[in-house]
């Protein structure tokens, strides 16, 4: 069973996730756009009992469109959101896929809140590449 490591930018907040994610998804909701500073968020769901958290996390909780809350855990030093806990699924943790810094991470299977998607958001493969060394 593979273990995947996720961390904040400075490395103070770290997660070890055992096994494969339950689901990987892209979210285009406006709150995820604000939270990430990007036009969508990508997250992986893991069973809570398969995730080990190390380091100190600050927390912020908000209500979603569904009316249920999610508590977001981020590094108080560098500000990176690493994981969150959905009130509606207490046995699951969501982990920001970017926190794994792994281009081989499994791709998303689902895209949600498509009505809020920026029309150009998923055309990255069609853009010319500019190589920086």
C-alpha positions, 0 to 999 in steps of 0.5 A: 500500500503506497504512502503519499506525503503532502506538506505546506510550502515551508514543510512545517505541516505534513501529512502521510496518506496511506493507500489510494485516494477515495476520489480526486476532484476538481472544484470550480466553486467561487469559495475554492477559487478564493481559497486557492487564489486560482480558478479551481481547486484539486483535492483528494479524499482519504479515509481519516484513519489512513492520514497522519498529521504532523506539525501545527495547523491553524484552522478556519471554518466556513459553511458551503452551499450545502449548508454544512461546514468545512474546517480548513487547516493551513500552516500558520507560518507559510499560509498553505492550505494542506487539508480540510475536514467536511462536516458532512463526511466525518470519516474523510479528510480532503487533501490539496493535491498540490500539497503532494507536489507529485506530477504522477498523482492520480488525475481527477475523476470528477469536476464539480460546480462547472457552472462557475468554471472560467471558460478558459480554465481547462485548456492548459494543454492547448497553450504554447509551452514556455520552458524556464530553466 
